[in-house]
Amino acid sequence: MAALETFDWSPLNGPTADIKYATRSVKYGDGYEQVTGDGINPESQSWPLTFTDYREEVMPILQFLRRHGETRAFIWVNPLGERGLYRATQIKPQLLDFARMTVTVTFVTAYRAAPI
C-alpha cells in the first residue's frame, strides 16, 4: 500500500463545512421514532475550498489534486483543526489573467481500515 500524502496548503478564509450523518430510523404508531447511526462511520464532511494566487503558487496544488484524482485519499487538517482522511472532488481550475489562477475543489471524508 502506498504511503499517504499530506495536503499542506491553506485555502482562502471562510470555508464552510457540510457535515451529514447517515442514519436509520423506525417510526412507531404512538409517535415514537428510534434513530441510529448507519454503519461504523456515519459522519461525512464536505469542504468546498478555494485557492487563489499567482500561477506558480497554485500549480503545485492542482498537480497534487490531479495526481490523487477522485480516488486516492490523502491526509488533511480541516479548518476545525481535525486531522483526517479526505478525497478531492469537483476540481475546477480557472485562469484569472496571465499571472493568477484559482482552483476550487471539494474535499470529502474518506475512510480506510488502517488508522492514519
Backbone as JSON Lines, residues from 0, in Angstrom:
{"i":0,"aa":"M","n":[0.84,-1.17,0.0],"ca":[0.0,0.0,0.0],"c":[0.89,1.24,0.0]}
{"i":1,"aa":"A","n":[0.61,2.19,-0.86],"ca":[1.4,3.41,-0.96],"c":[1.17,4.29,0.27]}
{"i":2,"aa":"A","n":[2.22,5.02,0.63],"ca":[2.11,5.93,1.77],"c":[1.16,7.07,1.44]}
{"i":3,"aa":"L","n":[0.44,7.51,2.43],"ca":[-0.49,8.62,2.24],"c":[0.27,9.94,2.22]}
{"i":4,"aa":"E","n":[-0.09,10.8,1.28],"ca":[0.49,12.13,1.22],"c":[-0.35,13.07,2.07]}
{"i":5,"aa":"T","n":[0.25,14.19,2.46],"ca":[-0.44,15.2,3.25],"c":[-0.65,16.45,2.41]}
{"i":6,"aa":"F","n":[-1.86,16.98,2.44],"ca":[-2.19,18.23,1.75],"c":[-1.91,19.36,2.73]}
{"i":7,"aa":"D","n":[-0.92,20.22,2.43],"ca":[-0.45,21.24,3.37],"c":[-0.84,22.67,3.03]}
{"i":8,"aa":"W","n":[-1.52,22.92,1.94],"ca":[-1.83,24.29,1.54],"c":[-3.05,24.81,2.3]}
{"i":9,"aa":"S","n":[-3.09,26.12,2.5],"ca":[-4.21,26.75,3.2],"c":[-5.16,27.4,2.2]}
{"i":10,"aa":"P","n":[-6.46,27.14,2.31],"ca":[-7.43,27.76,1.41],"c":[-7.68,29.21,1.81]}
{"i":11,"aa":"L","n":[-8.42,29.92,0.96],"ca":[-8.86,31.27,1.33],"c":[-9.72,31.18,2.59]}
{"i":12,"aa":"N","n":[-9.76,32.25,3.35],"ca":[-10.51,32.27,4.61],"c":[-12.0,32.01,4.39]}
{"i":13,"aa":"G","n":[-12.6,31.41,5.41],"ca":[-14.04,31.27,5.43],"c":[-14.66,30.03,4.84]}
{"i":14,"aa":"P","n":[-13.95,28.88,4.73],"ca":[-14.64,27.7,4.2],"c":[-15.74,27.23,5.15]}
{"i":15,"aa":"T","n":[-16.82,26.75,4.58],"ca":[-17.96,26.27,5.35],"c":[-18.13,24.78,5.11]}
{"i":16,"aa":"A","n":[-18.18,24.02,6.18],"ca":[-18.34,22.57,6.07],"c":[-19.81,22.19,5.94]}
{"i":17,"aa":"D","n":[-20.04,21.08,5.28],"ca":[-21.35,20.45,5.26],"c":[-21.16,19.1,5.94]}
{"i":18,"aa":"I","n":[-21.64,18.98,7.17],"ca":[-21.48,17.75,7.95],"c":[-22.81,17.02,7.95]}
{"i":19,"aa":"K","n":[-22.78,15.78,7.48],"ca":[-24.01,14.98,7.39],"c":[-23.82,13.67,8.15]}
{"i":20,"aa":"Y","n":[-24.94,13.07,8.51],"ca":[-24.92,11.79,9.22],"c":[-25.82,10.79,8.5]}
{"i":21,"aa":"A","n":[-25.29,9.61,8.28],"ca":[-26.09,8.52,7.73],"c":[-26.83,7.87,8.9]}
{"i":22,"aa":"T","n":[-28.14,7.84,8.81],"ca":[-28.94,7.29,9.91],"c":[-29.99,6.33,9.37]}
{"i":23,"aa":"R","n":[-30.48,5.54,10.27],"ca":[-31.63,4.67,10.01],"c":[-32.66,4.99,11.08]}
{"i":24,"aa":"S","n":[-33.91,5.01,10.67],"ca":[-34.94,5.31,11.67],"c":[-36.16,4.42,11.45]}
{"i":25,"aa":"V","n":[-36.86,4.22,12.55],"ca":[-38.1,3.46,12.53],"c":[-39.12,4.26,13.32]}
{"i":26,"aa":"K","n":[-40.29,4.49,12.73],"ca":[-41.37,5.2,13.42],"c":[-42.41,4.19,13.88]}
{"i":27,"aa":"Y","n":[-42.85,4.38,15.11],"ca":[-43.85,3.51,15.69],"c":[-45.2,4.23,15.72]}
{"i":28,"aa":"G","n":[-46.25,3.47,15.88],"ca":[-47.6,4.01,15.82],"c":[-47.92,5.07,16.86]}
{"i":29,"aa":"D","n":[-47.22,5.04,18.0],"ca":[-47.52,6.01,19.06],"c":[-46.74,7.31,18.91]}
{"i":30,"aa":"G","n":[-46.07,7.5,17.77],"ca":[-45.31,8.72,17.53],"c":[-43.84,8.62,17.88]}
{"i":31,"aa":"Y","n":[-43.45,7.55,18.56],"ca":[-42.05,7.36,18.92],"c":[-41.24,7.03,17.67]}
{"i":32,"aa":"E","n":[-40.04,7.57,17.59],"ca":[-39.14,7.28,16.48],"c":[-37.79,6.86,17.05]}
{"i":33,"aa":"Q","n":[-37.28,5.74,16.59],"ca":[-35.97,5.27,17.01],"c":[-34.99,5.56,15.88]}
{"i":34,"aa":"V","n":[-33.87,6.24,16.21],"ca":[-32.88,6.64,15.22],"c":[-31.51,6.13,15.66]}
{"i":35,"aa":"T","n":[-30.76,5.6,14.71],"ca":[-29.4,5.13,14.99],"c":[-28.49,5.47,13.82]}
{"i":36,"aa":"G","n":[-27.2,5.54,14.1],"ca":[-26.23,5.77,13.04],"c":[-26.15,4.56,12.12]}
{"i":37,"aa":"D","n":[-25.94,4.81,10.84],"ca":[-25.87,3.73,9.84],"c":[-24.41,3.46,9.52]}
{"i":38,"aa":"G","n":[-23.89,2.33,9.98],"ca":[-22.52,1.94,9.69],"c":[-21.55,2.38,10.77]}
{"i":39,"aa":"I","n":[-20.28,2.03,10.57],"ca":[-19.27,2.35,11.59],"c":[-18.75,3.78,11.45]}
{"i":40,"aa":"N","n":[-18.98,4.42,10.33],"ca":[-18.57,5.82,10.11],"c":[-19.78,6.61,9.6]}
{"i":41,"aa":"P","n":[-20.73,6.92,10.47],"ca":[-21.94,7.58,9.99],"c":[-21.76,9.05,9.62]}
{"i":42,"aa":"E","n":[-20.7,9.7,10.11],"ca":[-20.5,11.12,9.8],"c":[-19.68,11.29,8.53]}
{"i":43,"aa":"S","n":[-20.12,12.21,7.68],"ca":[-19.33,12.58,6.5],"c":[-19.23,14.1,6.44]}
{"i":44,"aa":"Q","n":[-18.08,14.57,5.99],"ca":[-17.84,16.0,5.87],"c":[-17.55,16.34,4.43]}
{"i":45,"aa":"S","n":[-17.98,17.52,4.04],"ca":[-17.72,18.04,2.71],"c":[-17.25,19.49,2.89]}
{"i":46,"aa":"W","n":[-16.08,19.81,2.31],"ca":[-15.49,21.14,2.45],"c":[-15.23,21.74,1.07]}
{"i":47,"aa":"P","n":[-16.03,22.7,0.61],"ca":[-15.71,23.4,-0.63],"c":[-14.6,24.43,-0.34]}
{"i":48,"aa":"L","n":[-13.51,24.35,-1.1],"ca":[-12.34,25.18,-0.84],"c":[-11.94,25.96,-2.09]}
{"i":49,"aa":"T","n":[-11.3,27.1,-1.88],"ca":[-10.81,27.93,-2.98],"c":[-9.37,28.33,-2.7]}
{"i":50,"aa":"F","n":[-8.54,28.2,-3.73],"ca":[-7.14,28.61,-3.67],"c":[-6.88,29.58,-4.81]}
{"i":51,"aa":"T","n":[-6.5,30.8,-4.49],"ca":[-6.23,31.82,-5.5],"c":[-4.87,32.45,-5.21]}
{"i":52,"aa":"D","n":[-4.03,32.49,-6.22],"ca":[-2.7,33.08,-6.05],"c":[-2.05,33.18,-7.42]}
{"i":53,"aa":"Y","n":[-0.77,33.53,-7.41],"ca":[-0.03,33.51,-8.66],"c":[0.04,32.08,-9.17]}
{"i":54,"aa":"R","n":[0.08,31.94,-10.47],"ca":[0.04,30.63,-11.12],"c":[1.09,29.67,-10.58]}
{"i":55,"aa":"E","n":[2.33,30.15,-10.37],"ca":[3.39,29.27,-9.88],"c":[3.14,28.79,-8.45]}
{"i":56,"aa":"E","n":[2.29,29.48,-7.7],"ca":[1.93,29.05,-6.34],"c":[0.76,28.05,-6.36]}
{"i":57,"aa":"V","n":[-0.14,28.2,-7.3],"ca":[-1.33,27.36,-7.36],"c":[-1.09,26.06,-8.14]}
{"i":58,"aa":"M","n":[-0.18,26.07,-9.09],"ca":[0.06,24.87,-9.91],"c":[0.43,23.64,-9.08]}
{"i":59,"aa":"P","n":[1.29,23.74,-8.04],"ca":[1.57,22.55,-7.22],"c":[0.32,21.99,-6.54]}
{"i":60,"aa":"I","n":[-0.62,22.87,-6.18],"ca":[-1.89,22.41,-5.59],"c":[-2.67,21.62,-6.63]}
{"i":61,"aa":"L","n":[-2.79,22.17,-7.82],"ca":[-3.52,21.49,-8.9],"c":[-2.86,20.16,-9.25]}
{"i":62,"aa":"Q","n":[-1.53,20.13,-9.29],"ca":[-0.82,18.88,-9.59],"c":[-1.08,17.83,-8.52]}
{"i":63,"aa":"F","n":[-1.07,18.23,-7.25],"ca":[-1.38,17.31,-6.15],"c":[-2.79,16.74,-6.33]}
{"i":64,"aa":"L","n":[-3.76,17.61,-6.6],"ca":[-5.15,17.17,-6.75],"c":[-5.33,16.26,-7.95]}
{"i":65,"aa":"R","n":[-4.68,16.57,-9.06],"ca":[-4.8,15.73,-10.26],"c":[-4.1,14.39,-10.05]}
{"i":66,"aa":"R","n":[-3.01,14.38,-9.31],"ca":[-2.29,13.13,-9.03],"c":[-3.18,12.18,-8.21]}
{"i":67,"aa":"H","n":[-3.99,12.74,-7.32],"ca":[-4.87,11.92,-6.49],"c":[-6.22,11.65,-7.15]}
{"i":68,"aa":"G","n":[-6.58,12.48,-8.12],"ca":[-7.87,12.29,-8.79],"c":[-9.0,12.31,-7.76]}
{"i":69,"aa":"E","n":[-10.03,11.58,-8.04],"ca":[-11.14,11.47,-7.08],"c":[-11.1,10.14,-6.34]}
{"i":70,"aa":"T","n":[-10.02,9.37,-6.53],"ca":[-9.98,8.03,-5.96],"c":[-8.96,7.85,-4.85]}
{"i":71,"aa":"R","n":[-7.84,8.55,-4.89],"ca":[-6.8,8.38,-3.87],"c":[-6.99,9.36,-2.72]}
{"i":72,"aa":"A","n":[-7.01,8.83,-1.52],"ca":[-7.19,9.66,-0.33],"c":[-5.85,10.26,0.11]}
{"i":73,"aa":"F","n":[-5.94,11.31,0.89],"ca":[-4.77,11.99,1.44],"c":[-5.12,12.52,2.83]}
{"i":74,"aa":"I","n":[-4.1,12.89,3.57],"ca":[-4.29,13.43,4.92],"c":[-4.44,14.95,4.8]}
{"i":75,"aa":"W","n":[-5.38,15.49,5.55],"ca":[-5.59,16.94,5.58],"c":[-6.11,17.33,6.95]}
{"i":76,"aa":"V","n":[-5.64,18.47,7.47],"ca":[-6.17,19.03,8.71],"c":[-7.19,20.08,8.32]}
{"i":77,"aa":"N","n":[-8.46,19.83,8.63],"ca":[-9.53,20.74,8.2],"c":[-9.5,22.04,9.02]}
{"i":78,"aa":"P","n":[-10.27,23.05,8.64],"ca":[-10.26,24.32,9.37],"c":[-10.69,24.22,10.84]}
{"i":79,"aa":"L","n":[-11.32,23.13,11.23],"ca":[-11.66,22.92,12.64],"c":[-10.49,22.35,13.43]}
{"i":80,"aa":"G","n":[-9.37,22.07,12.73],"ca":[-8.19,21.52,13.38],"c":[-8.2,20.01,13.49]}
{"i":81,"aa":"E","n":[-9.11,19.34,12.78],"ca":[-9.23,17.88,12.85],"c":[-8.44,17.24,11.71]}
{"i":82,"aa":"R","n":[-7.5,16.38,12.07],"ca":[-6.71,15.65,11.08],"c":[-7.51,14.46,10.61]}
{"i":83,"aa":"G","n":[-7.63,14.3,9.3],"ca":[-8.42,13.2,8.79],"c":[-8.02,12.81,7.39]}
{"i":84,"aa":"L","n":[-8.74,11.86,6.87],"ca":[-8.51,11.33,5.53],"c":[-9.59,11.89,4.62]}
{"i":85,"aa":"Y","n":[-9.17,12.43,3.48],"ca":[-10.1,13.09,2.55],"c":[-9.79,12.7,1.11]}
{"i":86,"aa":"R","n":[-10.79,12.89,0.25],"ca":[-10.63,12.77,-1.2],"c":[-11.06,14.09,-1.82]}
{"i":87,"aa":"A","n":[-10.5,14.41,-2.98],"ca":[-10.86,15.63,-3.69],"c":[-11.9,15.32,-4.76]}
{"i":88,"aa":"T","n":[-12.93,16.14,-4.85],"ca":[-13.93,16.02,-5.91],"c":[-14.16,17.41,-6.51]}
{"i":89,"aa":"Q","n":[-14.75,17.46,-7.67],"ca":[-15.13,18.71,-8.33],"c":[-13.95,19.68,-8.44]}
{"i":90,"aa":"I","n":[-12.85,19.22,-9.0],"ca":[-11.66,20.05,-9.17],"c":[-11.87,20.99,-10.36]}
{"i":91,"aa":"K","n":[-11.79,22.31,-10.11],"ca":[-12.06,23.29,-11.17],"c":[-10.99,24.37,-11.19]}
{"i":92,"aa":"P","n":[-10.02,24.27,-12.11],"ca":[-9.04,25.36,-12.25],"c":[-9.61,26.47,-13.13]}
{"i":93,"aa":"Q","n":[-9.23,27.7,-12.82],"ca":[-9.66,28.85,-13.62],"c":[-8.52,29.85,-13.69]}
{"i":94,"aa":"L","n":[-8.14,30.21,-14.92],"ca":[-7.12,31.23,-15.12],"c":[-7.79,32.6,-15.01]}
{"i":95,"aa":"L","n":[-7.25,33.45,-14.14],"ca":[-7.82,34.78,-13.94],"c":[-7.23,35.8,-14.89]}
{"i":96,"aa":"D","n":[-5.95,35.7,-15.12],"ca":[-5.24,36.54,-16.08],"c":[-3.93,35.84,-16.4]}
{"i":97,"aa":"F","n":[-2.99,36.54,-16.98],"ca":[-1.75,35.88,-17.39],"c":[-0.91,35.4,-16.21]}
{"i":98,"aa":"A","n":[-1.13,35.93,-15.01],"ca":[-0.27,35.59,-13.88],"c":[-0.98,34.88,-12.73]}
{"i":99,"aa":"R","n":[-2.3,35.01,-12.63],"ca":[-3.01,34.47,-11.47],"c":[-4.02,33.42,-11.89]}
{"i":100,"aa":"M","n":[-4.3,32.52,-10.93],"ca":[-5.31,31.49,-11.18],"c":[-6.0,31.1,-9.88]}
{"i":101,"aa":"T","n":[-7.14,30.45,-10.03],"ca":[-7.93,29.94,-8.92],"c":[-8.2,28.47,-9.15]}
{"i":102,"aa":"V","n":[-8.15,27.7,-8.06],"ca":[-8.6,26.31,-8.1],"c":[-9.66,26.16,-7.02]}
{"i":103,"aa":"T","n":[-10.84,25.7,-7.42],"ca":[-11.87,25.35,-6.45],"c":[-11.99,23.84,-6.43]}
{"i":104,"aa":"V","n":[-12.22,23.3,-5.26],"ca":[-12.27,21.86,-5.07],"c":[-13.12,21.58,-3.84]}
{"i":105,"aa":"T","n":[-13.7,20.4,-3.78],"ca":[-14.43,19.97,-2.59],"c":[-13.72,18.76,-2.01]}
{"i":106,"aa":"F","n":[-13.37,18.85,-0.73],"ca":[-12.79,17.72,-0.02],"c":[-13.91,16.99,0.71]}
{"i":107,"aa":"V","n":[-13.96,15.67,0.54],"ca":[-14.96,14.85,1.23],"c":[-14.25,13.81,2.08]}
{"i":108,"aa":"T","n":[-14.89,13.45,3.17],"ca":[-14.33,12.47,4.09],"c":[-14.1,11.14,3.39]}
{"i":109,"aa":"A","n":[-12.95,10.54,3.66],"ca":[-12.63,9.2,3.16],"c":[-12.35,8.31,4.36]}
{"i":110,"aa":"Y","n":[-12.52,7.03,4.18],"ca":[-12.27,6.09,5.27],"c":[-11.45,4.93,4.75]}
{"i":111,"aa":"R","n":[-10.69,4.33,5.64],"ca":[-9.95,3.11,5.31],"c":[-9.81,2.28,6.57]}
{"i":112,"aa":"A","n":[-9.47,1.02,6.39],"ca":[-9.44,0.09,7.52],"c":[-8.31,0.41,8.5]}
{"i":113,"aa":"A","n":[-7.14,0.77,8.0],"ca":[-6.0,1.04,8.87],"c":[-6.04,2.49,9.36]}
{"i":114,"aa":"P","n":[-5.61,2.75,10.59],"ca":[-5.59,4.13,11.08],"c":[-4.54,4.95,10.35]}
{"i":115,"aa":"I","n":[-4.74,6.27,10.34],"ca":[-3.77,7.14,9.66],"c":[-2.72,7.64,10.62]}
